[in-house]
Amino acid sequence: MGAYTETYRRSLDDPERFWLEAARAIDWTQRPTRALDSSAAPFYRWYPDGELNTSYNALDRHADGGRGAQDALIWDSPVTGRKRRYTYAELRDEVATFAGALASLGVTRGDRVILYLPMIPQAVIAMLACARIGAVHSVVFGGFAPKELAARIEDAKPKLILAASCGIEPTRVVEYKPIIDAALETTEHQPDHVVVFQREQARAELSGTDLDWTELVADADPVDPVPVKATDPLYILYTSGTTGRPKGVVRDAGGHAVALAWSMGALYDVHAGDVWWTASDVGWVVGHSYIVYAPLLVGATTVLYEGKPVGTPDAGAFWRVISEHGVQALFTAPTALRAVKKVDPDADELKKYDLSRFRTLFMAGERLDPETYHWAHDILGTPVVDHWWQTETGWPIAANPRGLEPMPVKPGSATKPVPGWDVRILDQAGEELPAGREGAITLKLPLPPGSLPTLWGDDERYREAYLSRYPGYYLTGDSGYLDEDGYLFVMGRTDDVINVAGHRLSTGSMEAVLASHPAVAECAVIGVADQLKGQVPRGFVVLKSGVDVPEEQLRDELVALVRRDIGPVAAFRDVSVVSALPKTRSGKILRKTMRGIADGRDEAVPSTIEDPSVLDALRAILRP
């Protein structure tokens, strides 16, 4: 057997031993004697008798163990023209002091703290400071509108909100304080304070219980790490896959640290002293796992990039950062590479830079199409590796294990299931399908360390959303198949979540916004293929009887509504007025049929359709 096959088999045959061995890579204040607690199955917990502190593992042990002078964090911000490097010792001291500032405001173990911050060092410092004192952080992506922020405040009930005065994009400055104020006007829960880091591009007006970040830190004393149980929550990260109350994915401290540390070496072949860049945002799970925690847990250097490293006039931003900072591995989404390819198809910008230290490009967040794979492989001359995972899982489900046993690449595949993940393809009846047959991608329980143990404050919703369809299995919500060599091909979502430039967004949430317009009687939003972003939302609305409004005006109003309530991240721009939506006789809108038309598939018209002629109007719009 090869290293991959042997390791994968051990992880499934004897998970207790496998994950106790992996736990040796972490420093524990109380080393666990057990790996898996299945006493409350299907709610499994990892390392039930272990205690640790994630901030200590990410910073102190490296700073005190000979890497104090090594760079831990490199901040590169072309939108401000600034750069800064933090050694492990410097970052440890900054985090310890900010943790002291939080403690001075009464934040203690188990309290929740919401972070509404752009890609600046203070975001990383705040996350690690919360972890240092046992507080539970919940990062909210800076592109979300007040309504989305308010829903997360109401659910997490934070003691504090930590924010910046603004975020900076290539073409505009986004003031954050007015967004927070608008959100708090609608929430029953009110935090004790909003702590604001003032940026010179747009300073915020502070009032009432607002506090200035810099002044707070100036009076703070550093604090030591607080040991927490391995089963205590480290953070809550809300998904965008539902309407109404958001789903708060819980990440526990012990399993998270073990899984991420193991993944950096086994999957990415990144180790202490290496330079690693994840071109994402700390507001998403990729940023949590692979900008902040995983690289620091193993003593690597992580790059924090503020801006969008794609498009004109800087088509060479990726290559500059890799060259300037000596990046050895990059993790980004296919959308970013498609954007670079669009503006610089011959990769002329690449020729200006020295990429001799660069060795691997990792892609995830959406399907890597073969054309983009071949282009990237040809211009870089290095392995281009696709892999697949979810907010809920916290780390890859399927990957090419570069540090364990590199696999031949099959374009379009997410490669093979990662040790710890028992991937099964099931049909509607729950029967396992043979190689080559597409079905629901499921994960046999128990899930490995680092995955969600439940949803914040809602065990029943966790069971219903993920475990009820196939008892004994976790439902990923994606469809796909395993080929004869065991490679996993992920074909797309089976629910209402679409993938816009690597961001998972709910079409149901967008439909709720469209339905709020006084002219709209009913609506549907589907994801359609987009050459640049992978998928974009496309809206269809049926107007109320007697409404007479110019379609262009209505379209502008609906786009503005989605931008206000969901945020620009939704990339919602196309909406059409139709006379009717395709429905079953029972009134269910046939969104799958609509997606098939958009994808160019002439699927059989469902026998339950109320009026087949409605599909002709949709074909005329979607296939002009």
SULPEHU-V238857 format. One record per helix or strand of 3 or more residues. SS is the DSSP state (@ for helix, = for strand). FROM is the first residue (numbers start at 1). TO is the last residue. If there is no record, write none. Layout:
# SULPEHU-V238857
SS:FROM:TO
SS:FROM:TO
This chain:
# SULPEHU-V238857
@:3:13
@:15:25
@:54:67
=:71:77
=:82:87
@:88:104
=:112:116
@:121:132
=:136:139
@:146:156
=:160:164
=:166:169
=:172:175
@:177:184
=:193:197
@:213:218
=:233:238
=:248:252
@:253:266
=:275:278
@:285:297
=:301:305
@:317:325
=:329:332
@:334:343
@:349:352
=:360:363
@:370:380
=:383:386
=:423:426
=:439:444
@:459:467
=:473:482
=:487:493
=:497:500
=:503:506
@:507:515
=:520:530
=:534:543
@:551:565
@:568:570
=:574:577
@:591:598
@:614:622
